[in-house]
Each structure stands twice: as structure tokens, then as C-alpha cells.
């Protein structure tokens, strides 16, 4: 089958397929989801003494906005053993806890990390200085109003955060009190972000419902507990 990919003016791509073709079965290695990797990754950055390797994470440049933003924040995030699997760039992420600094994330980075803003906001809440995450209008129309829910998640746990237009501004602190009750609105990424915040805060965080995490990240709680998280369902 002839498959061609060509860029569109103003952004995006056109994919053209010319058939017919005879398809045959083959083994395919599916790269690890960068969005799923973001939660243990940020947890390892925030919990003192952490040192973690997350293997086989997809590094398609259309999906790596979070990794770029964290590296701009000074994260100890190293990509090891970069390779091609399943037609995609893949690597192992070596993450170590350390000090983060505030960052300005430009609006043009939104498409490459739209699902990772809640967990990035958690990282920014513990960073030194002020972070501005720009152009987040699309977050208002995700599984929930994810922008408002992210603000609520942070505020109830003692973070200093507000919204200006479509920008999220977070004044980082070296430590958050935690102890809040987070309403997840059945949004799996908010629930996982709240769990990560709770691992780094002074007091445990509670989430109203975590059952739907299994729809996107089966085994998340067990995995995190294997790493020493201490999550009780």
C-alpha cells in the first residue's frame, strides 16, 4: 500500500493512502504512552530521594511537550537508549528528584501536551518562582472543565494559582500543605495528578473517586505503590 504524508499550510498533515493492498500480520511493538508516563515521572521529580527509569516511552515530537517543559524547569530528566520501535522514536526516561524552577510554556506547545497540563501544573506548584501556562482554552472542553478543575485541585491543597484569560499562573512553593479533598469530576488525569500531588505534599490528599483511572491506566495504583507511594483505595 502506498502511504504518503505531506504537510498542510498553516500546520497539520495530510495522509494519503493508495490501495488496494494485501495486508499480512506482523509483530508490532507499541511505544509506551507519554501521557501515562508523565505521572510516575513527575512523582519521581517531586519526592525527595527518588531515582526512577521509565522504559520504552514514545518520543514522537508531537507528544513530547511535557518533557521539554520539565527540562526547561531544570528537571533531572535524561533520555537513554533512544531507538525506533513500531515506526516511532522510543527511549527510556531516567528521572531523579531535584529542584524545579518556574517556566513559561508558550501556547504553540499546547497540541503536544494538551493532556499533560494538570500534572505539569502540579510540578509548577512545587517549583521555585512563577509559572505561566499559556493558551489553555482547549482545557475547558476536555472530560471536564479541566482548567477550572486543575485550579481547584491546587487551591484546595494550598497552592497559589489563578487564571488570566486562557493562561494559568502558578506561584510555586517549596512545599504544599496538602490535606485537601479533590473532586475529580470523573476525569482520570485529574485524579492521577491529585495522587502525585499528595505524594509530595505535607499531608495526604484524598480524591472522591479513582475507579475510572483503570480506563486509561490499568494498574496505576499498584504500580505507584510498588514504587513506594502508599496509596490506599
BALOKOL-649375 format. One record per residue (C-alpha): residue number from 1; x, y, z. Coordinates in steps of 0.05 Angstrom, whole numbers. Layout:
<logus>
LOGU num      x      y      z
LOGU NUM      X      Y      Z
...
</logus>
This chain:
<logus>
LOGU num      x      y      z
LOGU   1      0      0      0
LOGU   2     26     69    -19
LOGU   3     21    116     42
LOGU   4     43    188     35
LOGU   5     46    242     88
LOGU   6     50    315     68
LOGU   7     47    379    109
LOGU   8    -10    428    105
LOGU   9      0    503    101
LOGU  10    -12    532    169
LOGU  11      2    467    205
LOGU  12    -23    396    206
LOGU  13    -13    339    157
LOGU  14    -50    303    101
LOGU  15    -44    227     99
LOGU  16    -60    195     32
LOGU  17    -68    120     20
LOGU  18    -70     87    -48
LOGU  19    -99     16    -50
LOGU  20   -117    -38    -59
LOGU  21    -65    -77    -19
LOGU  22    -57   -145     13
LOGU  23    -44   -139     87
LOGU  24     -6   -190    128
LOGU  25      0   -200    203
LOGU  26     65   -179    237
LOGU  27     91   -166    307
LOGU  28     88    -93    327
LOGU  29    119    -61    389
LOGU  30     73     -6    414
LOGU  31    112     51    447
LOGU  32     93     69    518
LOGU  33     44    127    524
LOGU  34     79    193    542
LOGU  35     16    217    578
LOGU  36     14    156    623
LOGU  37     89    161    636
LOGU  38     80    233    660
LOGU  39     51    213    727
LOGU  40    107    169    754
LOGU  41    156    217    721
LOGU  42    132    279    758
LOGU  43    124    238    823
LOGU  44    198    219    817
LOGU  45    217    292    806
LOGU  46    179    316    868
LOGU  47    190    262    921
LOGU  48    259    271    954
LOGU  49    308    216    941
LOGU  50    272    187    881
LOGU  51    311    155    824
LOGU  52    269    121    771
LOGU  53    275     94    700
LOGU  54    212     91    657
LOGU  55    226     45    599
LOGU  56    201     45    528
LOGU  57    166    114    526
LOGU  58    144    142    459
LOGU  59    183    203    438
LOGU  60    144    225    377
LOGU  61    158    301    375
LOGU  62     83    314    370
LOGU  63     76    285    441
LOGU  64    137    309    479
LOGU  65    117    379    501
LOGU  66    116    359    575
LOGU  67    186    330    573
LOGU  68    212    394    540
LOGU  69    176    438    591
LOGU  70    203    398    650
LOGU  71    274    402    622
LOGU  72    265    477    617
LOGU  73    247    476    691
LOGU  74    313    443    706
LOGU  75    286    373    717
LOGU  76    336    317    721
LOGU  77    306    281    662
LOGU  78    352    242    616
LOGU  79    332    203    554
LOGU  80    370    137    549
LOGU  81    374     83    496
LOGU  82    336    122    443
LOGU  83    313     76    387
LOGU  84    259     62    336
LOGU  85    203     13    354
LOGU  86    138      5    317
LOGU  87    159     61    269
LOGU  88    165    110    327
LOGU  89    222    140    366
LOGU  90    225    109    435
LOGU  91    270    118    495
LOGU  92    279    103    569
LOGU  93    269    163    616
LOGU  94    317    167    675
LOGU  95    287    214    726
LOGU  96    316    238    792
LOGU  97    286    284    845
LOGU  98    312    355    848
LOGU  99    295    428    849
LOGU 100    250    456    795
LOGU 101    243    528    773
LOGU 102    183    565    744
LOGU 103    172    564    670
LOGU 104    132    600    616
LOGU 105    100    549    568
LOGU 106     80    582    502
LOGU 107     12    569    470
LOGU 108     42    536    409
LOGU 109     64    478    454
LOGU 110     -7    462    474
LOGU 111    -21    409    419
LOGU 112     39    368    440
LOGU 113     19    364    513
LOGU 114    -55    380    519
LOGU 115    -69    321    566
LOGU 116     -8    335    610
LOGU 117    -26    404    636
LOGU 118    -56    381    702
LOGU 119      6    342    721
LOGU 120     51    398    696
LOGU 121     12    446    740
LOGU 122     27    401    800
LOGU 123    101    404    783
LOGU 124     97    480    777
LOGU 125     64    486    845
LOGU 126    128    459    877
LOGU 127    176    498    833
LOGU 128    216    560    852
LOGU 129    185    622    822
LOGU 130    123    635    780
LOGU 131    100    593    721
LOGU 132     53    616    666
LOGU 133     20    563    623
LOGU 134     -8    599    563
LOGU 135    -66    588    515
LOGU 136   -105    535    552
LOGU 137   -175    547    523
LOGU 138   -180    475    499
LOGU 139   -175    450    571
LOGU 140   -244    479    584
LOGU 141   -275    427    537
LOGU 142   -240    362    558
LOGU 143   -271    307    600
LOGU 144   -288    363    649
LOGU 145   -272    437    650
LOGU 146   -201    414    663
LOGU 147   -174    484    672
LOGU 148   -223    501    729
LOGU 149   -214    432    759
LOGU 150   -138    439    759
LOGU 151   -144    506    794
LOGU 152   -190    475    847
LOGU 153   -143    415    856
LOGU 154    -85    462    871
LOGU 155   -122    512    913
LOGU 156   -153    461    960
LOGU 157    -83    436    975
LOGU 158    -53    505    990
LOGU 159    -23    525    923
LOGU 160    -24    597    899
LOGU 161    -56    596    830
LOGU 162   -102    639    787
LOGU 163   -127    645    715
LOGU 164   -116    705    669
LOGU 165   -156    696    605
LOGU 166   -134    628    580
LOGU 167    -68    629    619
LOGU 168    -56    590    683
LOGU 169     -9    626    732
LOGU 170     22    586    789
LOGU 171     65    616    843
LOGU 172    110    558    864
LOGU 173    126    539    935
LOGU 174    179    492    962
LOGU 175    126    454   1000
LOGU 176     50    449    998
LOGU 177      7    434   1059
LOGU 178    -38    385   1022
LOGU 179    -94    352   1061
LOGU 180   -148    372   1012
LOGU 181   -207    334    985
LOGU 182   -203    335    909
LOGU 183   -265    329    865
LOGU 184   -243    291    804
LOGU 185   -306    301    762
LOGU 186   -293    231    735
LOGU 187   -231    257    700
LOGU 188   -176    204    704
LOGU 189   -119    253    692
LOGU 190   -142    299    747
LOGU 191   -147    240    795
LOGU 192    -76    216    779
LOGU 193    -49    287    784
LOGU 194    -81    294    853
LOGU 195    -48    229    875
LOGU 196     20    254    853
LOGU 197      9    320    890
LOGU 198     -8    280    952
LOGU 199     57    242    949
LOGU 200     97    307    953
LOGU 201     52    348   1000
LOGU 202     58    353   1076
LOGU 203     -9    318   1088
LOGU 204    -44    263   1048
LOGU 205    -93    283    993
LOGU 206   -160    248    984
LOGU 207   -197    240    918
LOGU 208   -272    229    914
LOGU 209   -268    173    861
LOGU 210   -209    137    828
LOGU 211   -244     78    795
LOGU 212   -242    108    725
LOGU 213   -166    112    727
LOGU 214   -168     39    704
LOGU 215   -198     60    637
LOGU 216   -134     96    615
LOGU 217    -80     68    661
LOGU 218    -97     -2    686
LOGU 219    -55    -19    747
LOGU 220    -35     53    762
LOGU 221    -46     48    837
LOGU 222    -10    -18    842
LOGU 223     48      8    801
LOGU 224     55     70    843
LOGU 225     52     30    907
LOGU 226    106    -15    881
LOGU 227    149     48    876
LOGU 228    133     64    949
LOGU 229     73    110    941
LOGU 230     28     85    997
LOGU 231    -38     97    962
LOGU 232   -100     68    997
LOGU 233   -164     57    957
</logus>
